[in-house]
């Protein structure tokens, strides 16, 4: 190979990774080589494991098709910046569906980004003001990527941590997994000073630093397989012990599909049923209602807010403390609406 061949192959691969078929002549023109050179380069890509398909005829050309394995992805500068900014925005606000795998992808991408592109990503993010949802916490994506990289690389971490009461402590841990609830990120880790497992809210973590010291992961209490599912189960047990469980029983005067689209999945999935006492909670013309029966450990304030944001009539049958909170909240809102102007 000549010195220019590797760079040309990368550029050719970048073109082929767009969802279209490229005529050989157009590829040759783009890369300033002969069609014969393009054919040789295509053969080299196939030898490297890239499934390049060729079609014959005057309108024929080359296209990259799905293979048995994922070959290395080649991105140009603009594509890399766009992906990094998108992942940072999603990870920083714990958007539902952006889970640990997305954070690991962001950590890998930022690790290989050239300095000039990292600066562009940071500049774009710093110049953008997100519209906060109000029910979650903003996190510095660099904190998430540091935690994710340390957990993946089995590397001990040091960081500052602020408790619910505002007490600042320094921690040294063996990070196990990140867990996303859709509202917040948590780190499951073994605390070396306390010699026990802990869960840390990531929005209360600051100054994370990977020490470089490697460790062999310990088994989680009560788990044997290891992995993300074990971390999720351990986290659920840990949180259940901190807050009282709310057993929800709620009727919605709207179809199941309407409610599911607006209700956080962490609160459960309602089922289509008639309303209280066999009546349709929305009246004769409102169509089928649905009923939510589930358990959660979220605060009364947050649950009440999320039920109201479904934007339909609903009736809470339980728990009693949620009913009482809604009564107080409704009275307060009524007084606010009737205040003199």
Residue pairs with C-beta under 8 A, 6 or more apart in sequence:
5 41
8 31
8 33
8 41
9 41
9 44
9 45
10 74
11 30
11 31
12 27
12 31
12 38
12 41
12 42
12 45
13 45
13 50
13 64
13 74
14 74
14 75
14 76
15 22
15 27
15 30
16 22
16 45
16 50
16 52
16 62
16 63
16 64
17 64
17 73
17 74
20 63
21 55
21 61
21 62
21 63
22 61
22 62
22 63
23 59
23 60
23 61
24 35
24 38
24 39
24 60
24 61
24 62
25 35
26 61
27 38
27 61
27 62
28 34
28 35
28 37
28 38
31 37
31 38
33 41
38 62
42 52
42 54
42 62
45 52
46 52
48 71
49 67
49 69
49 71
50 64
50 67
50 71
51 64
51 65
51 66
51 67
52 62
52 63
52 64
52 65
53 62
53 63
53 64
53 65
54 60
54 61
54 62
55 61
55 62
55 63
75 83
77 117
80 109
80 113
80 117
81 117
81 120
81 121
81 124
83 109
84 106
84 109
84 110
84 113
84 117
84 121
85 121
85 124
85 125
87 98
87 102
87 103
87 105
87 106
87 109
87 141
88 106
88 121
88 125
88 141
89 125
89 128
89 130
90 98
90 102
91 98
91 102
91 103
91 106
91 139
91 141
91 144
91 145
92 130
92 138
92 139
92 140
92 141
92 144
93 130
93 132
93 133
93 136
93 138
93 139
94 136
94 137
94 139
94 180
94 181
94 182
94 183
94 184
94 185
95 182
96 182
96 264
96 265
97 182
98 180
99 180
100 148
100 177
100 178
100 179
100 180
100 228
103 144
103 145
103 148
103 178
104 148
104 152
106 141
106 144
106 145
106 148
107 144
107 145
107 146
107 148
107 149
107 152
110 118
110 121
110 145
111 149
113 121
125 141
130 138
132 138
135 183
135 302
135 305
135 306
136 183
136 184
137 183
137 184
137 201
137 203
138 203
139 185
139 202
139 203
143 202
143 205
143 206
143 208
144 178
144 185
144 202
146 157
146 208
146 209
146 210
147 157
147 175
147 178
147 187
147 202
147 205
147 208
148 178
149 155
149 210
150 156
150 157
150 175
150 208
150 210
151 175
151 176
151 177
151 178
151 187
153 210
153 214
154 174
154 214
154 215
154 216
154 217
155 175
155 210
155 211
155 212
155 213
155 214
155 215
156 172
156 173
156 174
156 175
156 192
156 210
156 211
156 212
156 213
156 214
156 215
157 171
157 172
157 173
157 174
157 175
157 189
157 208
157 209
157 210
157 211
158 170
158 171
158 172
158 208
158 209
158 211
159 170
159 171
159 173
159 205
159 206
159 207
159 208
159 209
160 168
160 169
160 170
160 171
160 205
160 206
160 207
161 168
161 169
161 170
161 171
161 200
161 204
161 205
161 206
162 168
162 204
162 206
163 169
163 204
171 191
171 193
171 200
172 191
172 192
172 193
172 211
173 187
173 189
173 190
173 191
173 192
173 198
173 200
174 189
174 190
174 192
174 215
174 217
174 218
175 187
175 188
175 189
176 188
176 189
176 190
176 217
176 220
176 231
177 187
177 188
177 227
177 228
177 231
178 185
178 186
178 187
178 188
178 202
179 185
179 186
179 187
179 188
179 199
179 231
179 232
179 235
180 186
181 266
182 264
182 265
182 266
183 264
183 266
184 201
184 202
184 203
185 201
185 202
185 203
186 199
186 200
186 201
186 202
186 235
187 199
187 200
187 202
187 205
188 197
188 198
188 199
188 220
188 231
188 234
188 235
189 197
189 198
189 199
189 200
190 196
190 197
190 198
190 218
191 197
191 198
197 220
197 221
197 234
197 238
199 235
199 238
199 239
217 226
219 226
220 226
220 230
220 231
220 234
221 234
222 233
222 234
222 237
223 230
223 233
223 234
224 230
239 297
240 297
242 297
243 297
243 298
243 299
244 297
245 295
245 296
245 297
246 295
246 296
246 297
246 298
246 300
246 303
246 319
246 321
246 322
247 293
247 294
247 295
247 318
247 319
248 267
248 268
248 292
248 293
248 294
248 295
248 296
248 303
248 316
248 318
248 319
248 322
249 291
249 292
249 293
249 316
249 317
249 318
249 319
250 270
250 291
250 292
250 307
250 314
250 315
250 316
250 317
251 273
251 275
251 276
251 281
251 289
251 290
251 291
251 292
251 314
251 315
251 317
252 258
252 259
252 270
252 281
252 289
252 290
252 291
252 292
252 310
252 312
252 313
252 314
253 275
253 280
253 281
253 282
253 283
253 286
253 289
253 312
253 313
253 314
254 282
254 286
254 287
254 289
254 290
254 310
254 312
254 313
255 272
255 287
255 288
255 289
255 290
256 270
256 271
256 272
256 288
256 290
258 310
258 312
259 270
259 290
259 292
259 310
259 312
260 269
260 270
262 309
262 310
262 311
263 270
263 292
263 306
263 310
264 306
266 296
266 298
267 292
267 294
267 296
267 298
267 303
267 306
268 292
268 293
268 294
268 295
268 296
269 292
269 294
270 290
270 291
270 292
271 290
271 291
271 292
271 293
272 288
272 289
272 290
273 289
273 290
273 291
274 280
274 288
274 289
275 281
275 282
275 289
275 315
276 315
276 317
280 286
280 287
280 288
280 289
281 289
281 313
281 314
281 315
282 289
282 312
282 313
296 303
300 321
300 322
300 325
301 325
303 322
304 322
304 325
304 326
304 329
307 314
307 316
307 326
316 322
316 323
316 326
317 323
